[in-house]
Amino acid sequence: MDFHVSTSSTATATSIRRPRLVIIEEHAAVADLLDATLWGQYRVRSMIASPQTSVAALVAATRAARPDVVLVASRPGPFVDGEAVIGRLAEAGVPVVALSSVEVDADPVHWGRLLLAGAVGVLPKSADLAHLRSMLDVVLAGQEALCPDLAARLRDAAVRAATDDECWAARERLCALSPREREVIGKLATGRCPTDIAREDVVAEATVRSQIKSILAKLEVRSQLGAVAVVRRAGWSAAQLPAAS
């Protein structure tokens, strides 16, 4: 088996009437926290993806658990396409709530893509657990998980972005940056120079310049201005550069 499956210890005969919830996550600690928090309401099973996990295997195992609802991380595994997992589960009629690594205001296009893939709702991983329980209850009741106007705007944003090849090429290149490199390019985009960044972050200026050199290589540009232009083409402001998912 190329992923780890764990079942809540509370999934006993006394909990047989509880809805079945499958959590698909890359990090066992996150899944365990959700399990511990939701066990009173749900029969929880966690699917922890490994580097060898395939979309097909993950979807098959999830469907075999006969879930009433599924929580899927937008990046469910090291090499697993979260949108593909969501899409296949949605095609099978399984309600999916996606957990995004970024807030909606930080990357509405990402949220829109998750909805277009088939998610009935999206929440940031930073959402409080009461909000998560509320959305799961709404989904199980067959009601709208997100405000229809908001969901429509997010889908429209994703569709518009998808038509812009230059935008997506820029986004793909930015996704190759490490979290620290994204932090540095975000500061460059606000007009800070390497000296300013080094002083703010209490690191050597040579370290910052080395990081910038790596950024330029990954973005395939020759200057800091060129790197900032990639950020602009991706449709992200300096404050909206998402952390790695």
One Martini backbone bead per residue (centre of mass of N, CA, C, O) as a GRO file, in nm:
protein
  245
    1MET     BB    1   0.097   0.035   0.022
    2ASP     BB    2   0.108   0.406  -0.059
    3PHE     BB    3  -0.062   0.447   0.212
    4HIS     BB    4  -0.200   0.568   0.510
    5VAL     BB    5  -0.439   0.410   0.731
    6SER     BB    6  -0.674   0.559   0.962
    7THR     BB    7  -0.881   0.483   1.247
    8SER     BB    8  -1.087   0.573   1.462
    9SER     BB    9  -1.140   0.461   1.789
   10THR     BB   10  -1.460   0.556   1.771
   11ALA     BB   11  -1.538   0.334   1.547
   12THR     BB   12  -1.806   0.203   1.669
   13ALA     BB   13  -2.111   0.083   1.736
   14THR     BB   14  -2.192   0.364   1.879
   15SER     BB   15  -2.109   0.521   1.580
   16ILE     BB   16  -2.285   0.423   1.329
   17ARG     BB   17  -2.457   0.704   1.283
   18ARG     BB   18  -2.220   0.837   1.192
   19PRO     BB   19  -2.063   1.005   0.980
   20ARG     BB   20  -1.849   0.966   0.714
   21LEU     BB   21  -1.496   1.056   0.732
   22VAL     BB   22  -1.250   1.170   0.503
   23ILE     BB   23  -0.894   1.224   0.523
   24ILE     BB   24  -0.677   1.407   0.300
   25GLU     BB   25  -0.326   1.395   0.370
   26GLU     BB   26   0.019   1.458   0.426
   27HIS     BB   27  -0.017   1.517   0.739
   28ALA     BB   28  -0.058   1.347   1.026
   29ALA     BB   29  -0.096   1.577   1.235
   30VAL     BB   30  -0.341   1.705   1.100
   31ALA     BB   31  -0.524   1.456   1.094
   32ASP     BB   32  -0.519   1.405   1.402
   33LEU     BB   33  -0.650   1.670   1.484
   34LEU     BB   34  -0.914   1.631   1.331
   35ASP     BB   35  -0.992   1.366   1.457
   36ALA     BB   36  -1.001   1.463   1.758
   37THR     BB   37  -1.222   1.688   1.697
   38LEU     BB   38  -1.449   1.496   1.522
   39TRP     BB   39  -1.530   1.222   1.672
   40GLY     BB   40  -1.819   1.297   1.796
   41GLN     BB   41  -1.954   1.312   1.484
   42TYR     BB   42  -1.746   1.108   1.346
   43ARG     BB   43  -1.624   0.871   1.119
   44VAL     BB   44  -1.279   0.843   1.101
   45ARG     BB   45  -1.061   0.862   0.807
   46SER     BB   46  -0.718   0.839   0.714
   47MET     BB   47  -0.515   0.968   0.437
   48ILE     BB   48  -0.166   0.914   0.390
   49ALA     BB   49   0.050   1.034   0.178
   50SER     BB   50   0.294   0.933  -0.037
   51PRO     BB   51   0.527   0.955  -0.288
   52GLN     BB   52   0.367   0.688  -0.427
   53THR     BB   53   0.103   0.810  -0.461
   54SER     BB   54  -0.197   0.779  -0.627
   55VAL     BB   55  -0.489   0.890  -0.739
   56ALA     BB   56  -0.633   0.619  -0.783
   57ALA     BB   57  -0.574   0.493  -0.502
   58LEU     BB   58  -0.701   0.716  -0.331
   59VAL     BB   59  -0.985   0.704  -0.449
   60ALA     BB   60  -1.044   0.404  -0.401
   61ALA     BB   61  -1.010   0.411  -0.089
   62THR     BB   62  -1.224   0.623  -0.037
   63ARG     BB   63  -1.469   0.478  -0.165
   64ALA     BB   64  -1.448   0.221   0.018
   65ALA     BB   65  -1.539   0.396   0.281
   66ARG     BB   66  -1.809   0.540   0.233
   67PRO     BB   67  -1.846   0.848   0.232
   68ASP     BB   68  -2.021   1.148   0.313
   69VAL     BB   69  -1.738   1.299   0.347
   70VAL     BB   70  -1.456   1.505   0.226
   71LEU     BB   71  -1.121   1.588   0.313
   72VAL     BB   72  -0.906   1.798   0.105
   73ALA     BB   73  -0.608   1.874   0.033
   74SER     BB   74  -0.464   2.070  -0.205
   75ARG     BB   75  -0.202   1.900  -0.090
   76PRO     BB   76  -0.208   1.555  -0.034
   77GLY     BB   77   0.085   1.527  -0.172
   78PRO     BB   78   0.391   1.540  -0.311
   79PHE     BB   79   0.251   1.399  -0.608
   80VAL     BB   80  -0.050   1.515  -0.571
   81ASP     BB   81  -0.345   1.598  -0.734
   82GLY     BB   82  -0.598   1.759  -0.588
   83GLU     BB   83  -0.791   1.817  -0.828
   84ALA     BB   84  -0.811   1.523  -0.921
   85VAL     BB   85  -0.932   1.407  -0.667
   86ILE     BB   86  -1.181   1.585  -0.656
   87GLY     BB   87  -1.294   1.515  -0.937
   88ARG     BB   88  -1.333   1.206  -0.896
   89LEU     BB   89  -1.519   1.226  -0.649
   90ALA     BB   90  -1.736   1.402  -0.778
   91GLU     BB   91  -1.808   1.201  -1.008
   92ALA     BB   92  -1.900   0.988  -0.768
   93GLY     BB   93  -2.071   1.173  -0.552
   94VAL     BB   94  -1.862   1.307  -0.356
   95PRO     BB   95  -1.833   1.513  -0.104
   96VAL     BB   96  -1.614   1.809  -0.110
   97VAL     BB   97  -1.370   1.950   0.108
   98ALA     BB   98  -1.141   2.201   0.084
   99LEU     BB   99  -0.795   2.258   0.187
  100SER     BB  100  -0.630   2.551   0.213
  101SER     BB  101  -0.312   2.719   0.237
  102VAL     BB  102  -0.496   2.970   0.168
  103GLU     BB  103  -0.651   3.249   0.152
  104VAL     BB  104  -0.884   3.394  -0.042
  105ASP     BB  105  -0.740   3.680  -0.069
  106ALA     BB  106  -0.459   3.562  -0.165
  107ASP     BB  107  -0.611   3.317  -0.368
  108PRO     BB  108  -0.883   3.302  -0.561
  109VAL     BB  109  -0.795   3.113  -0.789
  110HIS     BB  110  -0.747   2.862  -0.621
  111TRP     BB  111  -1.035   2.837  -0.517
  112GLY     BB  112  -1.168   2.821  -0.795
  113ARG     BB  113  -1.028   2.557  -0.884
  114LEU     BB  114  -1.154   2.379  -0.663
  115LEU     BB  115  -1.445   2.425  -0.756
  116LEU     BB  116  -1.410   2.332  -1.052
  117ALA     BB  117  -1.325   2.037  -0.967
  118GLY     BB  118  -1.581   1.988  -0.720
  119ALA     BB  119  -1.602   2.146  -0.481
  120VAL     BB  120  -1.842   2.251  -0.230
  121GLY     BB  121  -1.592   2.352  -0.053
  122VAL     BB  122  -1.384   2.605   0.123
  123LEU     BB  123  -1.091   2.605   0.337
  124PRO     BB  124  -0.874   2.709   0.549
  125LYS     BB  125  -0.638   2.577   0.760
  126SER     BB  126  -0.690   2.832   0.965
  127ALA     BB  127  -0.948   2.747   1.048
  128ASP     BB  128  -1.171   2.700   1.264
  129LEU     BB  129  -1.334   2.423   1.392
  130ALA     BB  130  -1.621   2.541   1.392
  131HIS     BB  131  -1.625   2.606   1.089
  132LEU     BB  132  -1.582   2.321   0.992
  133ARG     BB  133  -1.829   2.191   1.119
  134SER     BB  134  -2.035   2.373   0.978
  135MET     BB  135  -1.970   2.291   0.685
  136LEU     BB  136  -2.023   1.989   0.714
  137ASP     BB  137  -2.321   2.019   0.795
  138VAL     BB  138  -2.412   2.161   0.537
  139VAL     BB  139  -2.329   1.941   0.337
  140LEU     BB  140  -2.501   1.707   0.467
  141ALA     BB  141  -2.771   1.889   0.414
  142GLY     BB  142  -2.744   2.004   0.107
  143GLN     BB  143  -2.605   2.277   0.119
  144GLU     BB  144  -2.456   2.570   0.088
  145ALA     BB  145  -2.119   2.635   0.167
  146LEU     BB  146  -2.129   2.890  -0.013
  147CYS     BB  147  -2.167   3.177  -0.131
  148PRO     BB  148  -2.280   3.210  -0.444
  149ASP     BB  149  -2.133   3.475  -0.519
  150LEU     BB  150  -1.852   3.386  -0.432
  151ALA     BB  151  -1.829   3.130  -0.601
  152ALA     BB  152  -1.863   3.274  -0.875
  153ARG     BB  153  -1.616   3.461  -0.851
  154LEU     BB  154  -1.404   3.239  -0.822
  155ARG     BB  155  -1.458   3.094  -1.086
  156ASP     BB  156  -1.411   3.338  -1.270
  157ALA     BB  157  -1.118   3.384  -1.188
  158ALA     BB  158  -1.017   3.107  -1.288
  159VAL     BB  159  -1.103   3.132  -1.582
  160ARG     BB  160  -0.945   3.386  -1.651
  161ALA     BB  161  -0.666   3.273  -1.577
  162ALA     BB  162  -0.673   3.023  -1.773
  163THR     BB  163  -0.659   3.220  -2.035
  164ASP     BB  164  -0.369   3.300  -1.916
  165ASP     BB  165  -0.073   3.181  -1.998
  166GLU     BB  166   0.121   3.379  -1.862
  167CYS     BB  167   0.013   3.351  -1.580
  168TRP     BB  168   0.065   3.038  -1.547
  169ALA     BB  169   0.365   3.045  -1.601
  170ALA     BB  170   0.431   3.225  -1.359
  171ARG     BB  171   0.311   3.044  -1.136
  172GLU     BB  172   0.489   2.797  -1.185
  173ARG     BB  173   0.755   2.938  -1.120
  174LEU     BB  174   0.683   3.029  -0.828
  175CYS     BB  175   0.640   2.729  -0.721
  176ALA     BB  176   0.964   2.674  -0.720
  177LEU     BB  177   0.983   2.824  -0.470
  178SER     BB  178   1.070   2.885  -0.175
  179PRO     BB  179   0.957   3.025   0.102
  180ARG     BB  180   1.196   3.224   0.127
  181GLU     BB  181   1.191   3.323  -0.168
  182ARG     BB  182   0.905   3.442  -0.149
  183GLU     BB  183   0.972   3.647   0.065
  184VAL     BB  184   1.186   3.802  -0.095
  185ILE     BB  185   1.017   3.877  -0.349
  186GLY     BB  186   0.805   4.032  -0.192
  187LYS     BB  187   1.005   4.256  -0.102
  188LEU     BB  188   1.095   4.344  -0.380
  189ALA     BB  189   0.799   4.430  -0.469
  190THR     BB  190   0.814   4.680  -0.245
  191GLY     BB  191   1.131   4.801  -0.291
  192ARG     BB  192   1.337   4.638  -0.169
  193CYS     BB  193   1.657   4.581  -0.082
  194PRO     BB  194   1.899   4.370   0.017
  195THR     BB  195   1.976   4.541   0.263
  196ASP     BB  196   1.696   4.561   0.388
  197ILE     BB  197   1.641   4.258   0.418
  198ALA     BB  198   1.883   4.191   0.597
  199ARG     BB  199   1.804   4.378   0.829
  200GLU     BB  200   1.517   4.265   0.891
  201ASP     BB  201   1.626   3.943   0.905
  202VAL     BB  202   1.907   3.907   1.025
  203VAL     BB  203   2.116   3.892   0.776
  204ALA     BB  204   2.321   3.846   0.535
  205GLU     BB  205   2.359   3.996   0.235
  206ALA     BB  206   2.481   3.748   0.093
  207THR     BB  207   2.238   3.568   0.142
  208VAL     BB  208   2.031   3.731  -0.016
  209ARG     BB  209   2.184   3.729  -0.288
  210SER     BB  210   2.173   3.422  -0.316
  211GLN     BB  211   1.865   3.403  -0.322
  212ILE     BB  212   1.825   3.580  -0.571
  213LYS     BB  213   1.987   3.407  -0.766
  214SER     BB  214   1.791   3.165  -0.741
  215ILE     BB  215   1.538   3.310  -0.837
  216LEU     BB  216   1.634   3.389  -1.121
  217ALA     BB  217   1.681   3.100  -1.218
  218LYS     BB  218   1.388   2.989  -1.173
  219LEU     BB  219   1.253   3.237  -1.348
  220GLU     BB  220   1.425   3.316  -1.597
  221VAL     BB  221   1.596   3.577  -1.511
  222ARG     BB  222   1.825   3.875  -1.483
  223SER     BB  223   1.643   4.042  -1.276
  224GLN     BB  224   1.465   4.190  -1.031
  225LEU     BB  225   1.255   4.315  -1.222
  226GLY     BB  226   1.185   4.047  -1.359
  227ALA     BB  227   1.077   3.907  -1.104
  228VAL     BB  228   0.849   4.109  -1.044
  229ALA     BB  229   0.702   4.066  -1.314
  230VAL     BB  230   0.612   3.779  -1.253
  231VAL     BB  231   0.428   3.851  -1.022
  232ARG     BB  232   0.237   4.028  -1.189
  233ARG     BB  233   0.154   3.810  -1.403
  234ALA     BB  234   0.025   3.620  -1.174
  235GLY     BB  235  -0.161   3.822  -0.987
  236TRP     BB  236   0.033   3.913  -0.753
  237SER     BB  237   0.100   4.048  -0.475
  238ALA     BB  238   0.328   4.087  -0.235
  239ALA     BB  239   0.109   3.980  -0.010
  240GLN     BB  240   0.016   3.704  -0.199
  241LEU     BB  241   0.238   3.510  -0.154
  242PRO     BB  242   0.237   3.187  -0.128
  243ALA     BB  243   0.283   2.927   0.038
  244ALA     BB  244   0.374   2.629   0.050
  245SER     BB  245   0.161   2.332   0.019
   0.00000   0.00000   0.00000
